[in-house]
Amino acid sequence: FRGTATEGSIRNENVLVFPNPVPPGYNGTIGIKGLVNDAIVKITEMDGRLVYQTRALGGQAVWDGKDYRGRRISTGVYLVVVSDESRKEKTVGKIVFISK
């Protein structure tokens, strides 16, 4: 059995989103590494509209590239907003999605 949990960091440093950019036709998971334990991870559009939210397992979160309704997201640039339980640690990264 292979899990997705990794050891969490003390701080959200060196956050890595992969693959980035997400190529057309990619159906695997998207990993977000370098997170504090049990971080809250939000994927938003550039205008701040929430697309998806999850929690990290240890120091890594995974996402299937779909919104809350199960639809694959459109081509574009999305923000990755990461915070710890107290919301003091905030990291914002970007991920590029190429659908076609």
Secondary structure, 3 states (H helix, E strand, C coil): CCCCCECCECCCCCCEEECCCECCCCCCCEEEECCECCCEEEEEECCCCEEEEEECEECEEEECCECCCCCECCCEEEEEEEECCCCCCEEEEEEEECCC
